[in-house]
Amino acid sequence: MTTACAPAVFVPAALTPVSRLRLTRRGRVVFTTLAAVPLVIGAVSFAVNGGAAGAADSATGIDLMSYTTDSGIVTTLAYSPTDVGSARFVTVEPGQTLWDLAEEISPAADPRDVVADIKRLNALSVETLQPGQRLEIPADT
């Protein structure tokens, strides 16, 4: 006597139910916040350092070095790795501008060219000077 077996039924994978991850509104907020925190921290640290930590401007030969002071302030210094003995420096007086400085150190030259040289030597991206700021001036003036 033979017994009949029921034929096996195969269900294709496409028809199997798929469990979905369902997040509540609170879960989505937490997940989004956790994903955004590292991005925000990276953007803030880049903005504070100016993106110049240990960078070198090979076109001008000016090195930029960032460091943190004892009070926790991040400062970026620009220096030219040329012979310091031949460099000339001036200290900015209150109310002095780059234009004033250019006319003072090289009255015969075009002030626009001298301002451009001072900005390049000191890696200045803006023309605002701070009293007491020490600037390298072009040697050929």
KOLBA-732683 format. One record per residue (C-alpha): residue number from 1; x, y, z. Coordinates in Angstrom, 2 decimals. Example, Ala and Ser with C-alpha at 12.3 -4.5 7.8 and 13.67 -1.06 7.14 Angstrom:
<rec><n>1</n><x>12.30</x><y>-4.50</y><z>7.80</z></rec>
<rec><n>2</n><x>13.67</x><y>-1.06</y><z>7.14</z></rec>
This chain:
<rec><n>1</n><x>0.00</x><y>0.00</y><z>0.00</z></rec>
<rec><n>2</n><x>1.40</x><y>3.34</y><z>-1.01</z></rec>
<rec><n>3</n><x>0.59</x><y>6.55</y><z>0.67</z></rec>
<rec><n>4</n><x>0.16</x><y>9.70</y><z>-1.30</z></rec>
<rec><n>5</n><x>2.26</x><y>12.66</y><z>-0.26</z></rec>
<rec><n>6</n><x>1.08</x><y>16.13</y><z>-0.75</z></rec>
<rec><n>7</n><x>3.16</x><y>17.93</y><z>-3.36</z></rec>
<rec><n>8</n><x>5.53</x><y>20.58</y><z>-1.98</z></rec>
<rec><n>9</n><x>4.52</x><y>24.13</y><z>-2.73</z></rec>
<rec><n>10</n><x>7.28</x><y>26.60</y><z>-3.50</z></rec>
<rec><n>11</n><x>6.56</x><y>30.27</y><z>-3.09</z></rec>
<rec><n>12</n><x>8.76</x><y>32.58</y><z>-5.15</z></rec>
<rec><n>13</n><x>10.82</x><y>35.12</y><z>-3.15</z></rec>
<rec><n>14</n><x>8.98</x><y>38.00</y><z>-4.77</z></rec>
<rec><n>15</n><x>5.76</x><y>36.90</y><z>-3.17</z></rec>
<rec><n>16</n><x>7.09</x><y>36.48</y><z>0.37</z></rec>
<rec><n>17</n><x>6.03</x><y>39.22</y><z>2.74</z></rec>
<rec><n>18</n><x>8.79</x><y>41.74</y><z>3.52</z></rec>
<rec><n>19</n><x>8.86</x><y>43.30</y><z>6.94</z></rec>
<rec><n>20</n><x>9.38</x><y>47.06</y><z>6.72</z></rec>
<rec><n>21</n><x>11.13</x><y>49.16</y><z>9.28</z></rec>
<rec><n>22</n><x>8.56</x><y>51.57</y><z>10.58</z></rec>
<rec><n>23</n><x>9.76</x><y>54.64</y><z>12.45</z></rec>
<rec><n>24</n><x>7.56</x><y>56.90</y><z>14.47</z></rec>
<rec><n>25</n><x>7.89</x><y>60.64</y><z>14.11</z></rec>
<rec><n>26</n><x>10.08</x><y>60.73</y><z>17.22</z></rec>
<rec><n>27</n><x>12.28</x><y>57.97</y><z>15.79</z></rec>
<rec><n>28</n><x>12.76</x><y>59.89</y><z>12.53</z></rec>
<rec><n>29</n><x>13.72</x><y>63.03</y><z>14.47</z></rec>
<rec><n>30</n><x>16.25</x><y>61.11</y><z>16.57</z></rec>
<rec><n>31</n><x>17.69</x><y>59.34</y><z>13.52</z></rec>
<rec><n>32</n><x>18.00</x><y>62.59</y><z>11.55</z></rec>
<rec><n>33</n><x>19.60</x><y>64.38</y><z>14.51</z></rec>
<rec><n>34</n><x>22.16</x><y>61.62</y><z>15.01</z></rec>
<rec><n>35</n><x>23.05</x><y>61.72</y><z>11.33</z></rec>
<rec><n>36</n><x>23.34</x><y>65.54</y><z>11.24</z></rec>
<rec><n>37</n><x>25.43</x><y>66.07</y><z>14.40</z></rec>
<rec><n>38</n><x>28.77</x><y>64.95</y><z>12.87</z></rec>
<rec><n>39</n><x>28.13</x><y>67.11</y><z>9.81</z></rec>
<rec><n>40</n><x>27.41</x><y>70.18</y><z>11.94</z></rec>
<rec><n>41</n><x>30.48</x><y>69.58</y><z>14.11</z></rec>
<rec><n>42</n><x>32.65</x><y>69.23</y><z>10.99</z></rec>
<rec><n>43</n><x>31.25</x><y>72.43</y><z>9.46</z></rec>
<rec><n>44</n><x>31.77</x><y>74.41</y><z>12.67</z></rec>
<rec><n>45</n><x>35.35</x><y>73.20</y><z>13.12</z></rec>
<rec><n>46</n><x>36.10</x><y>74.01</y><z>9.48</z></rec>
<rec><n>47</n><x>34.63</x><y>77.50</y><z>9.91</z></rec>
<rec><n>48</n><x>36.55</x><y>78.15</y><z>13.14</z></rec>
<rec><n>49</n><x>39.86</x><y>77.02</y><z>11.64</z></rec>
<rec><n>50</n><x>39.15</x><y>78.77</y><z>8.38</z></rec>
<rec><n>51</n><x>39.98</x><y>75.59</y><z>6.56</z></rec>
<rec><n>52</n><x>43.66</x><y>76.44</y><z>6.86</z></rec>
<rec><n>53</n><x>44.99</x><y>74.06</y><z>9.51</z></rec>
<rec><n>54</n><x>48.47</x><y>73.19</y><z>8.31</z></rec>
<rec><n>55</n><x>47.81</x><y>74.36</y><z>4.74</z></rec>
<rec><n>56</n><x>50.49</x><y>75.77</y><z>2.51</z></rec>
<rec><n>57</n><x>49.95</x><y>78.16</y><z>-0.34</z></rec>
<rec><n>58</n><x>52.54</x><y>76.92</y><z>-2.82</z></rec>
<rec><n>59</n><x>51.83</x><y>79.71</y><z>-5.30</z></rec>
<rec><n>60</n><x>52.90</x><y>82.45</y><z>-2.89</z></rec>
<rec><n>61</n><x>55.26</x><y>80.50</y><z>-0.66</z></rec>
<rec><n>62</n><x>53.25</x><y>81.41</y><z>2.44</z></rec>
<rec><n>63</n><x>52.58</x><y>78.81</y><z>5.12</z></rec>
<rec><n>64</n><x>49.51</x><y>78.93</y><z>7.33</z></rec>
<rec><n>65</n><x>49.56</x><y>77.34</y><z>10.79</z></rec>
<rec><n>66</n><x>46.56</x><y>77.07</y><z>13.11</z></rec>
<rec><n>67</n><x>46.89</x><y>76.59</y><z>16.84</z></rec>
<rec><n>68</n><x>44.74</x><y>76.93</y><z>19.95</z></rec>
<rec><n>69</n><x>45.72</x><y>79.50</y><z>22.58</z></rec>
<rec><n>70</n><x>45.55</x><y>78.92</y><z>26.33</z></rec>
<rec><n>71</n><x>42.14</x><y>80.61</y><z>26.40</z></rec>
<rec><n>72</n><x>40.78</x><y>78.17</y><z>23.79</z></rec>
<rec><n>73</n><x>40.79</x><y>80.59</y><z>20.85</z></rec>
<rec><n>74</n><x>41.89</x><y>79.10</y><z>17.54</z></rec>
<rec><n>75</n><x>44.33</x><y>81.39</y><z>15.75</z></rec>
<rec><n>76</n><x>45.76</x><y>81.09</y><z>12.26</z></rec>
<rec><n>77</n><x>49.22</x><y>82.52</y><z>11.66</z></rec>
<rec><n>78</n><x>50.62</x><y>83.23</y><z>8.23</z></rec>
<rec><n>79</n><x>54.34</x><y>83.32</y><z>7.73</z></rec>
<rec><n>80</n><x>56.70</x><y>83.31</y><z>4.83</z></rec>
<rec><n>81</n><x>59.49</x><y>80.77</y><z>5.19</z></rec>
<rec><n>82</n><x>61.99</x><y>83.17</y><z>3.65</z></rec>
<rec><n>83</n><x>65.11</x><y>84.52</y><z>5.32</z></rec>
<rec><n>84</n><x>63.77</x><y>86.35</y><z>8.38</z></rec>
<rec><n>85</n><x>66.91</x><y>88.50</y><z>8.62</z></rec>
<rec><n>86</n><x>66.08</x><y>90.25</y><z>5.34</z></rec>
<rec><n>87</n><x>62.38</x><y>90.70</y><z>6.10</z></rec>
<rec><n>88</n><x>61.01</x><y>94.09</y><z>7.09</z></rec>
<rec><n>89</n><x>58.05</x><y>94.39</y><z>9.41</z></rec>
<rec><n>90</n><x>55.77</x><y>97.22</y><z>10.51</z></rec>
<rec><n>91</n><x>53.25</x><y>97.41</y><z>13.33</z></rec>
<rec><n>92</n><x>49.81</x><y>98.71</y><z>12.40</z></rec>
<rec><n>93</n><x>48.75</x><y>101.89</y><z>14.19</z></rec>
<rec><n>94</n><x>45.12</x><y>102.62</y><z>15.18</z></rec>
<rec><n>95</n><x>43.12</x><y>103.82</y><z>12.15</z></rec>
<rec><n>96</n><x>45.84</x><y>102.86</y><z>9.67</z></rec>
<rec><n>97</n><x>44.75</x><y>101.19</y><z>6.42</z></rec>
<rec><n>98</n><x>46.66</x><y>99.15</y><z>3.88</z></rec>
<rec><n>99</n><x>46.44</x><y>102.08</y><z>1.49</z></rec>
<rec><n>100</n><x>47.98</x><y>104.44</y><z>4.07</z></rec>
<rec><n>101</n><x>50.70</x><y>101.91</y><z>4.80</z></rec>
<rec><n>102</n><x>51.46</x><y>101.45</y><z>1.08</z></rec>
<rec><n>103</n><x>51.78</x><y>105.19</y><z>0.53</z></rec>
<rec><n>104</n><x>53.99</x><y>105.52</y><z>3.61</z></rec>
<rec><n>105</n><x>56.46</x><y>102.73</y><z>2.82</z></rec>
<rec><n>106</n><x>56.69</x><y>103.33</y><z>-0.94</z></rec>
<rec><n>107</n><x>55.54</x><y>106.82</y><z>-1.96</z></rec>
<rec><n>108</n><x>56.88</x><y>106.52</y><z>-5.54</z></rec>
<rec><n>109</n><x>55.14</x><y>103.21</y><z>-6.33</z></rec>
<rec><n>110</n><x>51.52</x><y>102.62</y><z>-7.26</z></rec>
<rec><n>111</n><x>49.71</x><y>102.01</y><z>-3.93</z></rec>
<rec><n>112</n><x>47.52</x><y>99.30</y><z>-5.54</z></rec>
<rec><n>113</n><x>50.60</x><y>97.21</y><z>-6.34</z></rec>
<rec><n>114</n><x>52.08</x><y>97.72</y><z>-2.86</z></rec>
<rec><n>115</n><x>48.74</x><y>96.79</y><z>-1.19</z></rec>
<rec><n>116</n><x>48.59</x><y>93.62</y><z>-3.33</z></rec>
<rec><n>117</n><x>52.18</x><y>92.74</y><z>-2.31</z></rec>
<rec><n>118</n><x>51.44</x><y>93.28</y><z>1.40</z></rec>
<rec><n>119</n><x>48.29</x><y>91.15</y><z>1.17</z></rec>
<rec><n>120</n><x>50.20</x><y>88.38</y><z>-0.62</z></rec>
<rec><n>121</n><x>53.15</x><y>88.43</y><z>1.82</z></rec>
<rec><n>122</n><x>50.88</x><y>88.28</y><z>4.87</z></rec>
<rec><n>123</n><x>48.14</x><y>86.03</y><z>3.40</z></rec>
<rec><n>124</n><x>45.49</x><y>88.65</y><z>4.05</z></rec>
<rec><n>125</n><x>42.10</x><y>87.89</y><z>2.57</z></rec>
<rec><n>126</n><x>40.53</x><y>91.13</y><z>3.80</z></rec>
<rec><n>127</n><x>41.82</x><y>94.67</y><z>3.93</z></rec>
<rec><n>128</n><x>40.81</x><y>95.29</y><z>7.55</z></rec>
<rec><n>129</n><x>43.79</x><y>95.73</y><z>9.86</z></rec>
<rec><n>130</n><x>43.92</x><y>95.49</y><z>13.64</z></rec>
<rec><n>131</n><x>45.97</x><y>97.96</y><z>15.72</z></rec>
<rec><n>132</n><x>49.16</x><y>96.26</y><z>16.86</z></rec>
<rec><n>133</n><x>49.07</x><y>93.77</y><z>14.00</z></rec>
<rec><n>134</n><x>52.57</x><y>93.04</y><z>12.69</z></rec>
<rec><n>135</n><x>52.89</x><y>92.95</y><z>8.89</z></rec>
<rec><n>136</n><x>55.74</x><y>91.99</y><z>6.62</z></rec>
<rec><n>137</n><x>56.34</x><y>94.59</y><z>3.95</z></rec>
<rec><n>138</n><x>57.88</x><y>94.04</y><z>0.53</z></rec>
<rec><n>139</n><x>61.70</x><y>94.10</y><z>0.58</z></rec>
<rec><n>140</n><x>61.97</x><y>96.07</y><z>-2.67</z></rec>
<rec><n>141</n><x>60.25</x><y>99.16</y><z>-1.21</z></rec>
